[in-house]
Amino acid sequence: MPTETFEFQVEARQLLQLMIHSVYSNKDVFLRELVSNASDALDKLRLAALRDDAPDADVSDLHIEIEIDDDARTLTVRDNGIGMSYDEVGQLIGTIANSGTAEFLKELKDAEEAAEGLIGQFGVGFYSGFMVADEVTLLTRRAGEGHGTRWTSRGEGTYTLETVDEAPQGTSVTLHLKPADPENQLHDYTSVWKIKEIVKRYSDFITWPIRLVPEKQGDGDDPPEPETLNSMKALWARPRDEVSDDEYHELYKHIGHDWRDPLETIRLQAEGTFEYQALLFLPAHAPHDLFTRDFQRGVQLYVKRVFIMDDCEALLPPYLRFVKGVVDAADLSLNVSREILQQDRHIEMMRRRLTKKVLSTVKDMKAKDLEKYATFWREFGAALKEGLVMDAENREAILAVSSFASTHDDSEPTTLAQYVERMKDGQDDIYYLTGESRQSIENSPHMEAFRDRGIEVLLLTDPVDEVWVDAVGEFDSRKLRSVAKGEIDLDAKDDGKDESEREKQSEDFAGLLGWMREQLDEDIKEVRLSSRLTVSPACVVSDAHDLTPALENMYRAMGQEVPRAKRILELNPGHELVKGLNQAYKEREDRTGLADTAELLHGLAVLAEGGQPKEPARFVKLVAERMERAL
């Protein structure tokens, strides 16, 4: 087949230009990325062989080779792993078929210091070779196939692909190195000591041998043996006092595709009838796709040091999907599948123990290092709160490490236990309000009476908050109550009126309330006087057991059709607009114009809570007419 020339996808071309013009100073990481890719290819081949998916593959001596040619100024990273077919090379390397590509490029441009990890995080580590090379050649043959593929590019917008008859199993990447430029951190990567130093720093724990191939000697000399550069020691199997924090951090960066150190390292060793070791990490920041359906969750699963699968979802619940790490079991089958894992009793035991260990680590962090805990909660609190809905067994433990914004303090969040300690005498319930932002919640008319009486309200702004408050229901025998649902009686004695005055007020407004209920029948189920309003004329609330509008919209976005619940309209009897409307209702026999006012009042209440009137154009028309009359 002749050599074909292709153009890079637009995003790939932009990425290449960023690489070529050196987006970050530490160019050494190109070797870490190429070795990591080679390690993944070896893992995949051994797994395929275990499952009899690659019957013709040679798995007798799986390894990674690094070869230096000083004269030609080339560096080659070679593996005898799974390899790629012609089509796979075009798909994986010619384009970047990643939904996060645009965001990746933006992050890369915005923060040079973040670039080192973004490359691995977005699965485009291969491109980092262009930081140190003028030309890159990739030669690969997929295990079991008869022909290989050669890919070549100078990173200038095009690449070539050709089928080759002779190619060893696996993949080799040859970098035609740029001249060394120490001032710009471009080292001489034909230097043996430099290659050894990079491998030791970044890849010592890789489970496959990384061998440095010696340069060719003179004719007739016996070729020297390759030198293995890495220890291949599983960090999770070594005693804690033999492993430095830096070594743990490099392992995390390798498996987490991250450039920053982890927030916390968690070790666990289980002995007895079922033995396993775990080394888990809490990242310091949330990945961009944490809340997307395609997020790759789970930790790596090994059996007796043999890699079995990446992203093993069965080992941790979905709400801990941000946790990275390794679990190495002693007694599982090497041929275990994802389907079998879901039913395995030992896996369930490990899942429960690992979950409790992660939650207890967060609890310790909260008690001993508030700054670190604050970082964790800011990045992962929204995900962790999903466990309040789906994991009843650990609900108490999750609540113990959860914190929430509240009206008590603008800067420091509170726990539910701290809220209960501050509750006023006679207060029975824990009050909260959900919304899109702290500002929108604090400006909500539902908050007015609570603010006036100095009653603390939790301010919940994550989408999951709409769900977990109903699932949990109560804390410390005290109900969780939304200030925007049901009737709120904030100690009627505080309003300065005696019982007879309130009864007289109810009688005075009874006619208006009944009439407005008829006028707004399509949208509301009740009109009543409010005890929660002190400034605004009106607000809409949900019945105690109805879904909120936000929750209705959430279900619809997930494709679940739910009936739209009618709301309750509450009026502030002390507001001049409501007083005037009541007076006009009593005095006028023709109430046509008043019907428009009632509709406007309802629309204003919907807007005040962040909603939208049912017919925005009609609402605007009514407002314009009123303004015209006023002028």
VEXLO-86792 format. One record per residue (C-alpha): z, y, x; chain; residue in one letter. Coordinates in Angstrom, 3 decimals. Each point is the difference from the previous one (the first is absolute). Layout:
N
        c3        c2        c1  kette  rest
         Z         Y         X      A     a
...
END
This chain:
631
        c3        c2        c1  kette  rest
     0.000     0.000     0.000      A     m
    -0.919     3.434     1.455      A     p
     2.558     2.649     0.824      A     t
     0.659     2.271    -2.982      A     e
     1.310     3.566     0.144      A     t
     2.300     1.343    -2.713      A     f
     1.660     3.329    -0.714      A     e
     3.755     0.212    -0.294      A     f
     1.472     0.789    -3.379      A     q
     0.908     3.709    -0.214      A     v
     3.761    -0.655     0.239      A     e
    -0.503    -2.371     2.931      A     a
    -2.048     2.642     1.821      A     r
     2.736     2.591    -0.540      A     q
     2.606    -2.442     1.265      A     l
    -2.056    -0.786     3.088      A     l
    -0.301     3.678     0.843      A     q
     3.770     0.384    -0.266      A     l
     0.455    -2.975     2.313      A     m
    -2.592     1.132     2.526      A     i
     1.531     3.448     0.171      A     h
     3.415    -1.525     0.506      A     s
     2.161     0.629    -3.047      A     v
     3.191    -0.812     1.858      A     y
     1.294     0.025     3.503      A     s
     1.235    -3.592     0.375      A     n
    -3.286    -1.781     0.522      A     k
     1.734    -3.151     1.286      A     d
     0.399    -1.194    -3.603      A     v
    -3.684    -1.006    -0.145      A     f
     0.981    -3.199     1.864      A     l
     2.897    -0.632    -2.374      A     r
    -2.425     0.210    -2.936      A     e
    -2.607    -2.317     1.544      A     l
     2.645    -2.559     0.990      A     v
     1.509     0.214    -3.493      A     s
    -3.420    -0.674    -1.569      A     n
    -0.492    -2.957     2.348      A     a
     3.435    -1.384    -0.912      A     s
    -0.859     0.252    -3.717      A     d
    -3.253    -1.903     0.605      A     a
     1.902    -2.811     1.764      A     l
     2.579    -0.147    -2.807      A     d
    -2.782    -0.329    -2.565      A     k
    -1.737    -2.807     1.888      A     l
     3.168    -2.065     0.469      A     r
     0.826     0.459    -3.680      A     l
    -3.530    -1.066    -0.993      A     a
     0.310    -3.073     2.226      A     a
     3.357    -0.934    -1.559      A     l
    -1.605     0.152    -3.427      A     r
    -3.142    -1.864     1.122      A     d
    -2.115     3.088    -0.742      A     d
    -1.570     0.018     3.490      A     a
    -0.715    -3.655     0.888      A     p
    -2.388     0.770     2.899      A     d
     2.148     2.659     1.661      A     a
     1.550    -0.501     3.412      A     d
     3.712     0.802    -0.189      A     v
     1.073    -1.823     3.152      A     s
     0.717     3.102     2.089      A     d
     0.243     3.122    -2.135      A     l
     0.524     3.089     2.141      A     h
    -0.960     3.612     0.760      A     i
    -1.758     0.981     3.216      A     e
    -0.278     3.378     1.659      A     i
    -2.719     0.310     2.612      A     e
    -0.597     2.944     2.342      A     i
    -3.284     0.694     1.793      A     d
     0.735     2.774     2.477      A     d
    -3.631     0.373     1.145      A     d
    -1.450     0.275    -3.504      A     a
     3.073     1.929    -1.244      A     r
     0.425    -2.250    -3.005      A     t
     3.065    -1.420    -1.715      A     l
    -0.380    -3.012    -2.303      A     t
     2.549    -1.298    -2.520      A     v
    -0.953    -3.502    -1.110      A     r
     1.456    -2.540    -2.418      A     d
    -1.092    -3.473    -1.143      A     n
     1.193     0.577    -3.565      A     g
    -1.682    -0.072    -3.408      A     i
    -2.910     2.297     0.979      A     g
    -2.359     1.799    -2.400      A     m
    -3.347    -0.694    -1.607      A     s
    -2.962     2.411     0.178      A     y
     0.781     1.379    -3.471      A     d
     3.706     0.361     0.730      A     e
    -0.684     2.054     3.119      A     v
    -2.169     2.409    -2.000      A     g
     2.553     0.261    -2.789      A     q
     3.147     0.265     2.119      A     l
    -1.223     2.149     2.869      A     i
    -3.031     1.929    -1.224      A     g
     1.840     1.441    -2.976      A     t
     3.569     0.689    -1.003      A     i
     0.338    -1.509    -3.456      A     a
     3.523     1.275    -0.450      A     n
     1.129     1.995    -3.020      A     s
     2.302     2.022     2.224      A     g
    -2.704     1.082     2.462      A     t
    -0.265     3.600    -1.189      A     a
     3.774     0.384     0.062      A     e
     0.130    -1.639     3.429      A     f
    -2.495     2.496     1.429      A     l
     1.903     2.901    -1.531      A     k
     3.312    -1.222     1.442      A     e
    -1.655    -0.570     3.350      A     l
    -1.304     3.560     0.110      A     k
     3.222     1.528    -1.297      A     d
     2.420    -1.689     2.385      A     a
    -1.054    -0.986     3.469      A     e
     3.435    -1.351     0.777      A     e
    -0.315    -2.431    -2.913      A     a
    -3.367    -1.330     1.062      A     a
     1.327    -2.730     2.261      A     e
     1.225    -2.047    -2.955      A     g
    -2.478     1.044    -2.655      A     l
    -2.730    -1.867     1.836      A     i
     1.729    -3.347    -0.342      A     g
     1.414     0.801    -3.427      A     q
    -3.444     0.507    -1.493      A     f
    -1.524    -3.079     1.609      A     g
    -2.476     1.760     2.278      A     v
     1.574    -0.780     3.375      A     g
    -3.330    -1.213     1.395      A     f
    -1.282     3.577     0.029      A     y
     2.734     1.058     2.430      A     s
    -2.092    -1.543     2.787      A     g
    -2.266     3.040    -0.155      A     f
     2.844     2.153     1.330      A     m
    -0.426    -1.569     3.421      A     v
    -3.584    -1.314    -0.080      A     a
    -3.491     1.511    -0.110      A     d
    -1.388    -3.202    -1.472      A     e
     1.552    -2.986    -1.767      A     v
    -1.561    -3.452    -0.286      A     t
     1.388    -2.691    -2.279      A     l
    -1.127    -3.615     0.273      A     l
     1.272    -2.445    -2.606      A     t
    -0.602    -3.410    -1.537      A     r
     1.811    -1.225    -3.069      A     r
     1.717    -3.356     0.520      A     a
    -2.250    -2.802    -1.257      A     g
    -3.235     2.050     0.032      A     e
    -2.902    -0.602     2.377      A     g
    -1.077     3.598     0.734      A     h
     1.835     3.054     1.213      A     g
    -0.348     3.744    -0.578      A     t
    -0.118     2.903     2.442      A     r
     1.014     3.506    -1.148      A     w
    -0.539     3.006     2.273      A     t
     0.565     3.721    -0.402      A     s
     0.508     3.145     2.033      A     r
     1.839     1.558    -2.929      A     g
    -2.774     2.511    -0.658      A     e
    -0.751    -0.774    -3.630      A     g
    -1.799    -3.349     0.296      A     t
     0.692    -3.568     1.040      A     y
    -2.159    -3.060     0.644      A     t
     0.408    -3.541    -1.249      A     l
    -1.747    -3.093     1.260      A     e
     0.358    -3.755    -0.351      A     t
     0.505    -1.868     3.274      A     v
    -0.374    -3.718     0.645      A     d
     2.678    -0.311     2.641      A     e
     3.455     1.364    -0.773      A     a
     3.429    -1.595     0.461      A     p
     2.260    -0.502    -3.014      A     q
     2.034     3.133    -0.717      A     g
    -0.504     3.651     0.848      A     t
    -0.292     2.036     3.181      A     s
     0.070     3.796     0.129      A     v
    -1.422     1.547     3.164      A     t
     0.767     3.647     0.715      A     l
    -2.297     1.921     2.363      A     h
     2.732     2.296     1.251      A     l
    -0.160     3.758     0.361      A     k
     0.904     1.473     3.399      A     p
     3.738     0.291     0.523      A     a
     1.404     3.419    -0.900      A     d
     3.771     0.088     0.687      A     p
     0.371     3.588    -1.275      A     e
    -1.020    -1.177    -3.476      A     n
     2.041    -3.217     0.149      A     q
    -3.170    -2.035     0.567      A     l
     1.186    -2.546     2.539      A     h
    -1.987    -2.359     2.164      A     d
    -0.112    -3.070    -2.240      A     y
    -1.578    -2.117     2.730      A     t
     3.373     0.172     1.734      A     s
     1.797    -3.351    -0.164      A     v
     3.487     1.547     0.107      A     w
    -0.871     2.338    -2.868      A     k
    -1.220    -2.858    -2.199      A     i
     3.128    -2.016     0.799      A     k
     2.210     2.978    -0.839      A     e
    -1.688     0.588    -3.389      A     i
     0.156    -3.668    -1.026      A     v
     3.668    -0.267     1.011      A     k
     0.884     3.146    -1.926      A     r
    -1.897    -0.659    -3.217      A     y
    -0.855    -3.689    -0.253      A     s
     2.572    -2.081     1.864      A     d
     1.137    -1.754    -3.200      A     f
    -3.510    -1.064    -1.129      A     i
     0.261    -3.746    -0.652      A     t
    -3.276    -0.820     1.784      A     w
    -0.447     0.089     3.793      A     p
    -1.653     3.215     1.205      A     i
    -1.726    -0.929     3.242      A     r
    -1.356     2.355     2.621      A     l
    -3.181    -1.517     1.445      A     v
    -0.199     0.693     3.745      A     p
    -3.095     1.648     1.416      A     e
    -2.621    -2.357     1.393      A     k
     0.521    -1.015     3.626      A     q
    -2.605    -0.745     2.657      A     g
    -2.355    -2.991    -0.275      A     d
     1.634    -3.317     0.707      A     g
     3.542     1.196    -0.648      A     d
     2.019    -1.794    -2.654      A     d
     0.522     2.393    -2.925      A     p
     3.663     1.051    -0.284      A     p
     1.895    -0.879    -3.139      A     e
     0.263     2.670    -2.729      A     p
     3.383     1.729    -0.169      A     e
     1.895    -0.021    -3.296      A     t
     1.312     3.513    -0.600      A     l
     2.300    -0.439    -3.015      A     n
     3.194    -1.982    -0.456      A     s
    -1.023    -1.299    -3.473      A     m
     3.691    -0.165    -0.905      A     k
     0.698     0.335    -3.720      A     a
     2.371     2.981    -0.157      A     l
     1.656    -1.320    -3.131      A     w
     0.991    -3.197     1.859      A     a
     1.567     1.764     2.974      A     r
     3.682     1.055     0.102      A     p
     0.555     3.623    -0.999      A     r
     1.391     0.976     3.370      A     d
    -3.183    -1.191     1.716      A     e
    -2.322     2.249    -2.014      A     v
    -0.218     3.771     0.357      A     s
    -0.508     2.360    -2.917      A     d
    -3.351     0.965     1.512      A     d
    -1.166    -3.620    -0.178      A     e
     0.993    -0.231    -3.653      A     y
    -1.758     3.275    -0.703      A     h
    -3.237    -1.166     1.625      A     e
     0.043    -3.155    -2.107      A     l
     0.455     2.157    -3.089      A     y
    -2.903     2.236     0.980      A     k
    -2.169    -3.078     0.507      A     h
     0.708    -1.633    -3.345      A     i
     0.563     3.211    -1.969      A     g
    -3.089     1.840     1.317      A     h
     2.222     3.002     0.541      A     d
     0.394     2.479     2.849      A     w
     3.587     1.015    -0.656      A     r
     3.143    -1.974     0.786      A     d
     1.546    -1.766    -2.994      A     p
     2.962     1.549    -1.761      A     l
     2.047    -3.192     0.225      A     e
    -0.285    -3.483     1.512      A     t
     1.490    -2.934    -1.947      A     i
     0.720    -3.385     1.603      A     r
     0.917    -3.099    -1.980      A     l
     0.576    -3.573     1.139      A     q
     0.699    -2.719    -2.560      A     a
     1.342    -3.353     1.157      A     e
     0.918    -3.166    -1.822      A     g
    -2.131    -2.177    -2.237      A     t
    -2.882     2.487     0.042      A     f
    -0.418     2.043     3.148      A     e
    -2.012     3.164     0.428      A     y
     0.009     3.231     1.967      A     q
    -1.056     3.411    -1.221      A     a
    -0.687     3.277     1.742      A     l
    -0.648     2.758    -2.536      A     l
    -0.642     3.711     0.319      A     f
     0.506     2.977    -2.305      A     l
    -2.790     2.490     0.805      A     p
     0.716     3.679     0.530      A     a
    -2.719     1.169    -2.385      A     h
    -1.857    -1.302    -3.030      A     a
    -3.650    -1.047     0.428      A     p
    -2.581     1.973    -1.958      A     h
    -0.818    -2.923    -2.314      A     d
     3.543    -1.205    -0.813      A     l
    -0.525     0.459    -3.738      A     f
    -3.561    -1.331    -0.220      A     t
    -0.999    -3.394    -1.325      A     r
    -1.675    -0.947     3.302      A     d
     3.062     0.595     2.183      A     f
     0.478    -2.913     2.407      A     q
     3.628    -0.954    -0.531      A     r
     2.177    -2.671     1.514      A     g
     1.114    -1.156     3.431      A     v
    -1.582    -2.428     2.450      A     q
     0.915    -3.650    -0.465      A     l
     0.274    -2.376     2.968      A     y
     0.985    -3.664     0.013      A     v
     1.481    -1.212     3.317      A     k
    -1.593     2.983     1.812      A     r
    -3.415    -0.744    -1.556      A     v
    -1.496     2.914    -1.934      A     f
    -0.688    -1.050    -3.605      A     i
    -0.863     3.153    -1.921      A     m
     0.083     3.775     0.004      A     d
     1.403     1.952    -2.947      A     d
     2.005    -2.910    -1.450      A     c
     0.900     1.475    -3.399      A     e
     2.330    -2.848    -0.960      A     a
     2.645     0.918     2.588      A     l
     1.047     3.374    -1.450      A     l
    -0.182     1.517    -3.498      A     p
    -2.702     2.611    -0.737      A     p
     2.463     2.903     0.081      A     y
     0.655    -0.782     3.699      A     l
    -3.732    -0.117     0.811      A     r
     0.426     2.660     2.693      A     f
     2.149    -2.322     2.168      A     v
    -1.895    -1.376     3.014      A     k
     0.928    -2.833     2.315      A     g
    -0.078    -3.691     0.793      A     v
     1.634    -3.039    -1.590      A     v
    -0.100    -3.248     1.990      A     d
     1.003    -3.132    -1.936      A     a
     0.799    -3.391     1.525      A     a
    -0.797    -2.431    -2.802      A     d
    -2.966     1.265    -2.012      A     l
    -3.356    -1.764     0.015      A     s
    -2.510     1.492     2.420      A     l
    -2.640    -0.357    -2.704      A     n
     1.928     1.997    -2.577      A     v
    -2.064     2.223    -2.343      A     s
     0.901     3.175    -1.883      A     r
     0.011    -1.987    -3.263      A     e
     2.410    -2.620     1.389      A     i
     2.262     2.756     1.355      A     l
     0.551     1.417    -3.468      A     q
     1.595    -3.308    -1.082      A     q
     1.815    -0.968     3.200      A     d
     3.796    -0.243    -0.337      A     r
     0.578     0.910     3.652      A     h
    -2.165     3.102    -0.324      A     i
     2.059     1.087    -3.020      A     e
     3.216    -0.453     2.032      A     m
    -1.446     2.087     2.827      A     m
    -1.217     2.685    -2.411      A     r
     3.447     0.410    -1.550      A     r
     1.749     0.132     3.383      A     r
    -2.526     2.412     1.547      A     l
     0.175     2.296    -3.032      A     t
     3.794     0.187     0.155      A     k
    -0.149     0.605     3.765      A     k
    -2.416     2.931    -0.379      A     v
     2.109     1.575    -2.761      A     l
     3.238    -0.433     1.989      A     s
    -1.708     1.622     3.014      A     t
    -0.919     3.020    -2.128      A     v
     3.581     0.117    -1.285      A     k
     1.333     0.038     3.570      A     d
    -2.515     2.691     0.928      A     m
     1.194     2.108    -2.915      A     k
     3.627    -0.364     1.094      A     a
    -0.525     0.569     3.734      A     k
    -3.084     2.193     0.448      A     d
    -0.731     2.362    -2.880      A     l
    -2.927     1.628     1.776      A     e
    -1.744    -3.337     0.518      A     k
     0.791    -1.007    -3.591      A     y
    -1.429     3.285    -1.306      A     a
    -3.261    -0.743     1.823      A     t
    -0.087    -3.515    -1.451      A     f
     0.672     1.170    -3.554      A     w
    -2.552     2.808     0.201      A     r
    -2.710    -2.422     1.145      A     e
     0.842    -3.142    -1.959      A     f
     2.464     0.863    -2.776      A     g
    -2.694    -0.002    -2.686      A     a
    -1.056    -3.531     0.998      A     a
     3.566    -1.299     0.279      A     l
     0.807     1.240    -3.526      A     k
    -2.645    -2.396    -1.341      A     e
     2.575    -2.701     0.783      A     g
     2.311     1.460    -2.647      A     l
    -2.578    -1.143    -2.556      A     v
    -1.144    -3.325     1.474      A     m
     3.028    -1.378     1.877      A     d
     3.062    -0.276    -2.234      A     a
     1.765    -2.197     2.582      A     e
     0.056     2.808     2.575      A     n
     0.196     2.935    -2.404      A     r
     3.557     0.947     0.965      A     e
    -0.882    -0.092     3.704      A     a
    -3.075     2.192    -0.578      A     i
     1.990     2.509    -2.090      A     l
     2.589     0.150     2.786      A     a
    -2.624     1.258     2.481      A     v
    -1.900     2.228    -2.444      A     s
     0.400     3.758    -0.113      A     s
    -1.369     2.628    -2.355      A     f
    -0.567     3.717    -0.146      A     a
     2.371     1.753    -2.374      A     s
     1.033     3.440    -1.209      A     t
     3.225    -0.353     2.026      A     h
    -1.730     0.793     3.312      A     d
    -3.451     1.379     0.784      A     d
    -0.248    -1.717     3.370      A     s
     2.130    -3.158     0.008      A     e
    -0.742    -2.926    -2.345      A     p
     2.821    -1.849    -1.722      A     t
     0.873    -3.596    -0.763      A     t
     0.978    -1.120    -3.486      A     l
     3.527    -0.695     1.266      A     a
     0.306     3.577     1.276      A     q
    -1.329     1.316    -3.324      A     y
     2.664    -1.957    -1.913      A     v
     2.745     1.403     2.258      A     e
    -1.090     3.557    -0.908      A     r
    -0.355    -0.551    -3.762      A     m
     1.816     2.512    -2.197      A     k
     3.001    -0.983    -2.098      A     d
    -1.228    -1.431    -3.270      A     g
    -3.517    -0.708     1.325      A     q
    -0.942    -3.587    -0.807      A     d
    -3.624    -0.259     1.137      A     d
    -2.115     0.482     3.123      A     i
    -2.713     2.512    -0.866      A     y
    -3.484     0.096     1.490      A     y
    -3.414     1.520    -0.623      A     l
    -3.357    -1.279     1.257      A     t
    -2.966     2.177     0.919      A     g
    -2.765     0.677     2.507      A     e
     2.050     2.230     2.307      A     s
     3.495     1.366     0.483      A     r
    -1.203     3.479    -0.931      A     q
    -1.591    -1.111    -3.277      A     s
     3.156    -1.914    -0.972      A     i
     2.333     2.875     0.821      A     e
    -2.157     2.356    -2.090      A     n
    -0.026    -2.374    -2.956      A     s
     1.602     1.330    -3.214      A     p
     1.832    -3.335    -0.285      A     h
     2.190     1.083     2.917      A     m
     1.278     3.281    -1.476      A     e
     3.265    -1.123    -1.612      A     a
     0.804    -2.296     2.940      A     f
    -0.495     2.875     2.428      A     r
     2.171     2.330    -2.104      A     d
     2.825    -2.552    -0.162      A     r
    -0.288    -0.996     3.667      A     g
    -0.751    -3.648    -0.802      A     i
    -1.782    -1.826     2.821      A     e
    -3.437    -1.491    -0.733      A     v
    -1.957    -2.409     2.213      A     l
    -3.531     1.269     0.700      A     l
    -2.356    -2.991     0.146      A     l
    -3.568     0.667     1.148      A     t
    -1.474    -3.387     0.999      A     d
    -2.188    -1.840    -2.551      A     p
     2.217    -3.100     0.284      A     v
     2.987     2.069    -1.201      A     d
    -1.446    -0.086    -3.511      A     e
     0.430    -3.783     0.027      A     v
     3.103    -0.896     1.983      A     w
     2.409     2.200    -1.975      A     v
    -0.707    -2.108    -3.096      A     d
     0.156    -3.277     1.950      A     a
     3.368     0.890     1.549      A     v
     1.456     1.682    -3.080      A     g
     3.439     0.752     1.396      A     e
     2.055     0.363     3.163      A     f
     3.754    -0.492     0.286      A     d
     0.155    -0.566    -3.795      A     s
    -1.592     3.415    -0.602      A     r
    -3.344     0.325    -1.762      A     k
    -2.974     1.634     1.669      A     l
    -1.222     2.590    -2.518      A     r
    -3.099     2.153     0.101      A     s
     0.668     3.616    -0.968      A     v
    -3.427    -0.076    -1.697      A     a
     0.696    -2.973    -2.282      A     k
     2.160    -0.443    -3.091      A     g
     2.662     2.404    -1.256      A     e
     2.179     1.664     2.603      A     i
     3.466     1.207    -0.988      A     d
     1.450     1.916     2.923      A     l
     3.479     0.443    -1.456      A     d
    -0.709     2.136    -3.050      A     a
     3.295     1.859     0.515      A     k
    -1.545     1.802     2.962      A     d
    -2.497     1.958    -2.079      A     d
     2.645     2.271    -1.535      A     g
    -0.713    -1.049    -3.597      A     k
     2.318    -1.896    -2.296      A     d
    -1.183    -2.884    -2.178      A     e
    -0.474     2.187    -3.087      A     s
    -2.263     2.403     1.907      A     e
    -2.193    -2.852     1.155      A     r
    -0.246    -1.382    -3.514      A     e
    -0.926     3.436    -1.308      A     k
    -2.684     0.315     2.712      A     q
    -1.459    -3.389    -0.920      A     s
    -0.176     0.993    -3.661      A     e
    -1.607     3.352     0.934      A     d
    -2.844    -1.709     1.910      A     f
    -0.388    -3.073    -2.217      A     a
    -2.972     1.393    -1.959      A     g
    -1.906     1.046     3.152      A     l
     0.632    -3.342     1.726      A     l
    -1.294    -2.005    -2.965      A     g
    -3.064     2.233    -0.414      A     w
    -0.899    -0.155     3.722      A     m
     0.376    -3.789    -0.099      A     r
    -2.722    -0.092    -2.691      A     e
    -2.272     2.454     1.849      A     q
     0.159    -1.928     3.278      A     l
     0.066    -3.476    -1.511      A     d
    -2.881    -1.321     2.151      A     e
     1.838     0.734     3.263      A     d
     3.745    -0.183    -0.627      A     i
     2.406    -2.168    -1.951      A     k
     2.903     2.441    -0.308      A     e
     0.946     3.675     0.401      A     v
     3.648     0.754     0.743      A     r
     2.258     2.630     1.495      A     l
     0.720    -0.427     3.696      A     s
     3.246    -0.088     1.957      A     s
    -1.831    -0.171     3.358      A     r
    -1.875     3.359    -0.169      A     l
     1.536     3.318     1.003      A     t
    -3.036     2.072     1.068      A     v
    -3.226    -1.619    -1.261      A     s
    -0.962     0.087    -3.696      A     p
    -0.940    -3.677    -0.265      A     a
    -0.453    -3.298     1.824      A     c
    -1.382    -3.433    -0.788      A     v
     2.056    -3.128     0.667      A     v
    -0.567    -3.729    -0.332      A     s
     2.094    -2.214    -2.207      A     d
     2.653    -1.949     1.895      A     a
    -2.005    -3.236     0.148      A     h
    -3.575     1.390     0.102      A     d
    -2.260     0.002     3.046      A     l
    -0.334     3.389     1.667      A     t
    -3.519     1.539     0.133      A     p
    -0.068    -0.609     3.764      A     a
     0.768    -3.694    -0.492      A     l
    -2.619    -0.258    -2.753      A     e
    -2.594     1.463     2.373      A     n
     1.110    -2.377     2.774      A     m
    -0.548    -3.044    -2.214      A     y
    -3.404     1.283    -1.120      A     r
    -1.032     0.564     3.629      A     a
     0.797    -3.696     0.587      A     m
    -2.236    -0.969    -2.920      A     g
     2.833    -0.713    -2.480      A     q
    -0.541     1.772    -3.290      A     e
     3.256     1.180    -1.589      A     v
     0.421     1.920    -3.267      A     p
     0.637     3.721     0.446      A     r
     3.571     0.716    -1.092      A     a
     0.635     3.085    -2.118      A     k
     2.482     2.389     1.627      A     r
     2.874     2.086    -1.404      A     i
    -0.208     3.802    -0.029      A     l
     3.308     1.776     0.644      A     e
     0.491     3.706    -0.807      A     l
     2.452     2.402     1.575      A     n
     1.759     1.669    -2.971      A     p
     1.197     2.857     2.217      A     g
    -3.489     1.036     1.166      A     h
    -1.489     3.125    -1.618      A     e
    -3.381    -1.701    -0.559      A     l
     1.620    -2.875    -1.896      A     v
     2.229     2.389    -1.962      A     k
    -3.005     2.109    -0.943      A     g
    -2.002    -3.064    -1.034      A     l
     2.872    -1.148    -2.227      A     n
     0.258     3.440    -1.602      A     q
    -3.749     0.163    -0.622      A     a
     0.049    -3.501    -1.509      A     y
     2.662     1.098    -2.502      A     k
    -1.728     3.275    -0.920      A     e
    -3.668    -1.058    -0.271      A     r
    -1.583    -2.021    -2.740      A     e
    -3.361    -0.143     1.842      A     d
     0.851    -1.853     3.206      A     r
    -3.542    -0.503     1.325      A     t
     0.581     2.230     3.025      A     g
     3.396    -1.602     0.608      A     l
    -1.666    -3.405     0.323      A     a
    -1.928     1.327     3.007      A     d
     3.268     1.291     1.467      A     t
     1.606    -3.419    -0.439      A     a
    -2.993    -1.575     1.766      A     e
     0.266     2.531     2.844      A     l
     3.723    -0.631     0.385      A     l
    -0.629    -3.737     0.288      A     h
    -2.802     0.605     2.540      A     g
     2.264     2.219     2.113      A     l
     2.672    -2.719     0.040      A     a
    -2.566    -2.588     1.153      A     v
    -1.224     2.337     2.767      A     l
     3.560     0.718     1.138      A     a
     0.587    -3.682     0.844      A     e
    -3.274    -0.238     1.923      A     g
    -2.120    -1.473    -2.807      A     g
    -3.165     1.260    -1.655      A     q
    -0.552     1.044    -3.639      A     p
    -2.020    -2.523    -1.995      A     k
    -2.821     2.513    -0.497      A     e
     0.120     2.445     2.942      A     p
    -2.956     2.085    -1.255      A     a
     1.648     0.531    -3.402      A     r
     3.323     0.839     1.663      A     f
    -1.684     2.648     2.174      A     v
    -1.791     1.428    -3.054      A     k
     3.298     0.349    -1.907      A     l
     1.684     1.694     2.980      A     v
    -2.946     2.423     0.401      A     a
     0.129     0.924    -3.697      A     e
     3.752     0.713     0.204      A     r
    -0.449     2.157     3.085      A     m
    -2.806     1.912    -1.684      A     e
     2.202     0.709    -3.042      A     r
     2.890     1.079     2.219      A     a
    -2.214     2.545     1.770      A     l
END
